[in-house]
């Protein structure tokens, strides 16, 4: 597998090199590293939240932006065994063997899985997808996405749109959402068909009356059955930009284990270019934040996000930390956010042999075949065992074997074969390779006995 990937990558880079050489004149010049980085970039375009019926065939079409072909795999989440991916069209669907009436009994429970996308260049990106499975989708109301509505601050002479209401519409694109406003100060606001909320006109600053509330209702009309949900937004009008304080919008993230991808903290600010970020709180010790961009990452010097071995203060795989954002005017906001590590299958990706899988032995021969005792797993390679004992080996089954042929396998992966006085045949030996934390991989070895 690795040789094939290496060959395809080499072919891809050779093609890119030819394209670069062929550009001249007024065309922009790009380095090979820049082109490689562009080729390897993957961005998920498909939704991370979906509502679907039990009898639907298609749950979601997985989409990414990538300059090379991408393979999708379900690699984690407590409900990963309930779902599958059709590799012919990248459609997320149900696993073929499950009993849906048993697996999906609570329509308000959200099933979470982790989907990994990998391209020919070896770049890997994971996304947590939340799936709500219901009996009748027509009975489900749209949902104003929890935690999205914040308390934005508005300058009195700023008439531009200041926030967009995000809605999960279970019947999209069959039906669209209709927005309406109500509440104490609804006469001051307007909302577009896309959910963009704005002030109607200038609101003069009045220190005795500068905080306003508006209720936003999202309604889905389907077969004359109205479904809706409502959220309240508080808007503060200030006199000058210097009086504005930043507002941290982010509150919670689901994060695949073993990942090193950054988490972007979202902050509302009228002067975002001046923001500076820092951390404090219970589990802040395990994180680093880019003080300029607000990109948050696990500090792998202290901890790798590992579902099997949580390092957070109470051991429940949800890390809590306080994010502080301060702008150039000295105004700041502080908010506690949580990061939940989601389980991802990190079984050995490839078991490497120091010989081919097909072994030819002559009658009455004896042989000792060693497995290459290593797996491609970042968390293991970062913390290697002093005895190189990260993997253990065992024989699961032997088929087509003559009773005169014997096999034994050491804990370090040395397979001893005693052919004895037997007839020519092909014997299949199924080897189990288990990592110390319980992840398992299997490899079948074909032993060809000849005269």
C-alpha positions in Angstrom: 0.0 0.0 0.0 2.8 2.4 1.0 4.7 1.7 -2.3 1.6 2.4 -4.3 1.0 5.7 -2.4 4.6 6.7 -2.9 4.5 5.9 -6.6 1.2 7.9 -7.1 2.6 10.8 -5.1 5.8 10.8 -7.1 3.8 10.8 -10.4 1.6 13.7 -9.1 4.6 15.8 -8.2 6.3 15.0 -11.5 3.2 16.3 -13.3 3.2 19.4 -11.2 6.9 20.0 -11.9 6.2 19.8 -15.7 3.4 22.3 -15.3 5.7 24.7 -13.5 8.5 24.4 -16.1 5.9 25.1 -18.8 4.9 28.5 -17.4 6.8 31.5 -18.5 6.4 35.1 -19.6 3.8 37.1 -17.5 2.7 34.0 -15.5 3.3 34.0 -11.7 6.2 31.9 -10.5 5.5 29.3 -7.8 7.9 27.2 -5.9 7.5 23.4 -5.8 6.8 23.6 -2.1 4.0 26.1 -2.7 2.4 23.8 -5.4 2.7 20.7 -3.2 1.0 22.6 -0.3 -1.8 23.6 -2.6 -2.2 20.0 -3.9 -2.4 18.6 -0.4 -4.9 21.0 1.1 -8.3 19.5 2.1 -11.3 21.5 3.3 -14.6 19.8 4.2 -17.6 21.4 2.4 -20.4 19.0 3.6 -22.5 19.8 6.7 -21.4 18.8 10.2 -25.0 18.5 11.4 -27.8 16.6 9.6 -31.3 15.3 10.5 -32.5 12.2 8.6 -35.2 9.6 8.6 -34.6 5.9 9.4 -35.9 4.9 6.0 -33.7 7.2 4.1 -31.0 5.6 1.9 -28.8 8.7 1.8 -27.9 10.5 4.9 -25.3 13.0 3.5 -23.1 13.4 0.5 -19.6 13.9 1.7 -17.8 16.8 -0.1 -14.4 18.4 0.3 -12.3 20.9 -1.6 -9.1 19.2 -2.8 -6.9 19.3 -5.8 -6.6 15.5 -5.9 -8.9 12.5 -5.3 -10.1 11.9 -1.7 -11.0 8.7 0.1 -13.4 8.9 3.0 -13.4 6.6 6.0 -15.4 6.5 9.3 -12.7 6.3 11.9 -14.3 7.2 15.2 -17.2 8.2 17.4 -19.3 6.1 19.8 -21.8 5.4 17.0 -19.4 4.7 14.2 -20.6 1.1 13.8 -24.2 2.4 12.9 -23.1 4.1 9.7 -21.2 3.3 6.5 -19.8 5.1 3.4 -20.5 4.1 -0.2 -17.1 4.5 -1.7 -18.5 4.7 -5.3 -20.3 8.0 -4.7 -19.1 9.2 -1.2 -22.6 8.9 0.3 -22.9 8.5 4.0 -25.6 5.9 4.8 -26.6 3.3 7.4 -24.6 0.2 8.1 -26.2 -2.7 6.4 -26.5 -5.0 9.4 -28.0 -2.8 12.0 -31.6 -2.9 13.3 -32.6 0.8 13.0 -35.6 0.4 15.3 -33.2 -0.7 18.1 -30.3 1.5 17.3 -32.3 4.8 17.0 -34.9 4.9 19.7 -34.5 8.5 20.8 -35.2 11.1 18.1 -33.6 13.8 20.2 -30.3 11.9 20.7 -27.5 13.1 18.4 -25.2 10.4 17.0 -21.6 11.6 16.5 -19.1 10.0 14.2 -15.6 11.1 12.9 -15.1 11.0 9.2 -11.5 11.1 7.8 -10.6 12.4 4.3 -7.3 11.4 2.8 -5.9 12.5 -0.6 -3.2 11.0 -2.9 -0.6 13.2 -1.3 -1.2 11.6 2.1 -2.9 14.7 3.7 -5.5 13.7 6.3 -8.3 15.8 7.6 -11.1 14.7 10.0 -14.5 16.1 10.7 -17.0 15.3 13.5 -20.5 14.9 12.0 -23.6 15.0 14.2 -26.5 12.9 13.0 -30.1 13.1 14.3 -32.1 10.0 13.2 -35.9 10.4 13.4 -39.0 8.3 12.5 -40.8 11.1 10.7 -38.8 14.1 9.6 -42.0 16.1 9.1 -42.6 16.1 12.9 -39.2 17.8 13.6 -39.0 21.6 14.0 -36.1 23.6 12.6 -33.5 24.4 15.2 -31.7 27.7 15.7 -28.2 26.2 16.2 -27.5 26.3 20.0 -24.7 28.6 21.1 -24.7 30.5 17.9 -26.7 33.5 19.0 -24.4 35.8 20.8 -24.6 39.3 22.3 -23.1 41.5 19.5 -22.3 45.1 20.2 -23.3 47.7 17.6 -21.9 51.2 16.9 -24.8 53.7 16.7 -23.9 54.7 13.1 -23.1 51.3 11.8 -26.0 50.1 9.7 -24.4 47.0 8.2 -25.6 43.5 9.0 -24.1 42.4 12.3 -25.1 38.7 12.7 -26.6 35.9 10.7 -28.9 33.4 12.3 -27.8 29.8 11.7 -30.6 27.3 11.4 -30.6 23.5 11.0 -33.5 22.8 8.6 -34.2 19.1 8.5 -36.2 19.3 5.3 -33.8 21.4 3.3 -33.6 21.9 0.4 -37.2 20.8 0.0 -38.4 23.8 2.1 -36.8 27.1 3.0 -36.9 29.0 6.3 -39.0 32.1 6.8 -37.7 34.5 9.4 -39.8 36.9 11.5 -39.1 39.3 14.3 -41.0 40.0 17.5 -40.4 41.2 21.0 -39.9 44.5 22.8 -37.7 46.3 20.3 -38.4 44.4 17.1 -39.4 47.7 15.3 -35.7 48.7 15.3 -34.5 45.6 13.3 -35.0 43.9 10.0 -34.0 40.4 8.9 -33.3 39.2 5.3 -34.5 35.9 3.7 -31.1 34.5 4.5 -31.3 35.3 8.2 -29.1 38.3 8.2 -30.1 40.6 11.1 -29.6 44.4 10.7 -30.7 47.7 12.2 -33.3 49.5 10.2 -31.8 52.9 10.7 -29.4 54.8 13.0 -30.2 54.5 16.7 -28.8 57.5 18.5 -26.8 56.6 21.6 -28.7 57.1 24.8 -26.8 56.1 28.0 -30.1 55.5 29.7 -31.6 53.4 26.9 -29.0 51.6 24.8 -29.7 47.9 25.3 -32.3 46.3 23.0 -33.9 42.9 22.6 -35.4 41.2 19.6 -36.9 37.7 19.2 -36.0 35.9 16.0 -38.4 33.1 14.8 -37.4 30.6 12.1 -40.4 28.9 10.5 -40.5 26.0 8.1 -43.8 25.6 6.3 -44.2 22.0 5.1 -47.5 20.6 3.8 -49.4 23.3 5.8 -47.8 22.1 9.0 -45.9 24.9 10.6 -42.7 24.2 12.5 -40.6 26.9 14.1 -38.1 27.8 16.8 -37.3 31.1 18.5 -34.2 32.7 20.0 -33.7 36.1 21.8 -30.8 38.4 20.8 -29.6 41.3 23.0 -28.0 44.2 21.2 -26.0 46.9 22.9 -25.6 50.3 21.1 -22.5 52.3 22.1 -21.4 55.8 21.3 -17.9 55.2 19.8 -15.8 52.3 18.5 -13.5 52.7 21.5 -16.4 51.7 23.8 -16.8 48.3 22.1 -15.5 45.2 23.7 -14.8 41.9 21.9 -17.2 39.1 22.3 -16.0 35.5 22.2 -18.5 33.4 20.2 -17.0 29.9 20.4 -18.2 27.7 23.3 -17.7 24.0 22.5 -15.7 21.9 20.0 -15.8 18.1 19.3 -12.2 17.1 18.4 -11.0 13.8 17.0 -8.4 12.0 19.0 -4.8 11.9 17.7 -5.4 15.0 15.6 -3.1 18.0 15.6 -5.3 20.3 13.6 -5.8 23.8 15.1 -9.1 24.9 16.6 -10.1 28.4 15.5 -11.5 30.6 18.3 -14.3 32.9 16.9 -14.5 36.4 18.3 -16.8 39.3 17.3 -14.9 42.6 17.3 -15.0 45.9 15.4 -11.2 46.0 15.4 -10.3 42.3 14.9 -6.8 43.0 13.6 -5.8 44.3 17.1 -7.0 41.2 19.0 -4.5 39.3 21.2 -5.3 35.9 22.8 -4.3 34.1 26.0 -5.4 31.1 28.1 -6.2 30.3 31.7 -8.4 27.9 33.6 -8.6 24.3 34.6 -7.1 22.5 31.6 -5.3 25.4 30.0 -1.9 23.7 30.8 -2.5 21.3 28.0 -3.0 23.9 25.3 -1.3 26.6 23.3 -2.9 29.5 21.5 -1.5 31.7 18.8 -1.6 35.1 20.5 -2.3 36.8 17.1 -4.6 34.5 15.2 -6.5 32.8 18.1 -5.6 29.3 16.7 -5.9 26.8 19.6 -3.9 23.5 19.6 -3.1 20.8 22.1 0.4 21.2 23.4 1.8 17.8 22.4 4.8 18.2 24.6 2.5 17.6 27.6 -0.4 15.6 26.1 -1.8 14.0 22.9 -5.6 14.1 22.6 -6.2 10.4 23.4 -9.7 9.0 24.0 -8.4 5.9 25.7 -6.2 7.9 28.1 -7.9 11.3 29.0 -5.7 13.8 30.6 -8.3 16.5 31.5 -8.8 17.3 35.2 -11.8 15.0 35.8 -11.0 12.3 33.3 -14.1 12.6 31.2 -12.4 13.5 27.9 -13.9 17.1 28.0 -11.2 19.8 28.6 -12.2 23.1 30.1 -10.2 26.3 29.7 -10.8 30.0 29.7 -10.0 32.0 26.5 -9.1 35.7 27.0 -9.4 38.1 24.0 -8.2 41.7 24.4 -8.2 44.4 21.7 -6.0 47.4 20.9 -8.2 49.6 23.1 -7.7 47.5 26.2 -11.2 46.1 26.0 -11.4 42.3 26.7 -13.7 39.3 27.0 -13.2 36.0 28.8 -15.2 32.9 28.2 -14.9 29.2 29.3 -14.9 26.8 26.4 -15.0 23.0 26.3 -13.3 20.6 24.0 -14.5 17.0 23.9 -12.1 14.4 22.5 -14.0 12.0 20.2 -12.9 8.3 19.8 -11.1 7.4 16.6 -10.0 4.0 15.6 -6.2 4.0 15.7 -5.6 0.4 14.8 -2.4 -0.4 13.1 -2.7 1.0 9.6 -0.2 -1.4 8.0 1.8 -4.3 9.4 5.1 -4.5 7.5 6.8 -7.8 6.8 10.5 -8.4 6.2 9.5 -10.8 3.5 6.6 -11.1 1.1 3.2 -12.4 2.2 3.7 -15.4 -0.1 6.4 -17.8 1.3 7.7 -20.8 -0.5 9.2 -23.6 1.5 10.5 -27.1 0.4 9.4 -30.3 2.0 11.3 -31.1 5.3 12.4 -27.4 5.5 12.3 -25.3 8.6 12.0 -21.5 8.6 11.8 -18.6 11.0 9.9 -15.6 9.5 10.1 -12.3 11.4 7.5 -9.6 11.3 8.7 -6.0 11.3 7.5 -4.9 14.8 6.3 -1.4 14.2 3.1 0.4 13.2 2.4 3.8 11.7 0.7 5.5 14.6 1.7 9.0 15.7 0.8 8.5 19.3 2.9 5.3 19.6 5.9 6.6 17.7 5.9 9.7 20.0 6.0 7.5 23.1 8.0 4.3 22.0 8.3 1.4 24.4 11.9 0.8 25.6 11.6 -2.8 24.6 9.9 -2.2 21.2 6.9 -4.1 22.6 4.1 -1.8 21.3 2.6 -4.7 19.4 1.8 -8.3 20.4 1.3 -11.1 17.9 -0.8 -14.3 17.9 -2.1 -16.9 15.4 -5.9 -16.7 15.0 -6.4 -19.6 12.6 -4.7 -22.0 10.2 -6.5 -23.4 7.1 -5.5 -26.2 4.7 -2.8 -27.3 7.1 -1.4 -30.9 7.2 -1.1 -32.2 10.8 2.6 -32.7 10.1 3.2 -28.9 9.7 3.6 -26.9 12.9 3.6 -23.2 13.5 4.6 -21.1 16.5 4.7 -17.3 16.9 6.6 -15.4 19.5 5.4 -12.3 21.3 7.8 -10.3 19.2 6.5 -11.5 15.9 8.8 -14.3 14.9 6.9 -17.0 13.1 8.6 -20.5 13.2 7.4 -23.0 10.6 8.3 -26.7 10.7 7.1 -28.3 7.4 8.0 -31.9 8.2 7.4 -34.7 5.8 4.2 -33.4 4.1 2.8 -33.1 0.7 2.9 -29.9 -1.4 0.1 -27.5 -0.5 -0.8 -23.9 0.3 -1.5 -23.1 3.9 -3.2 -19.8 5.1 -2.1 -18.5 8.5 -4.2 -15.6 9.9 -2.1 -13.4 12.2 -3.6 -11.1 14.8 -1.6 -8.0 15.7 -2.7 -6.1 18.8 -1.5 -2.7 20.1 -1.1 -2.3 23.8 -4.3 -0.2 24.2 -6.5 -2.7 22.5 -6.5 -1.7 18.8 -6.3 -4.8 16.5 -5.3 -5.5 12.9 -5.1 -8.8 11.0 -2.8 -10.2 8.3 -3.1 -13.4 6.3 0.1 -15.1 5.4 0.2 -17.6 2.5 2.7 -20.5 3.0 3.3 -22.4 -0.2 4.9 -25.9 0.4 6.7 -27.3 -2.6 8.7 -30.4 -3.5 
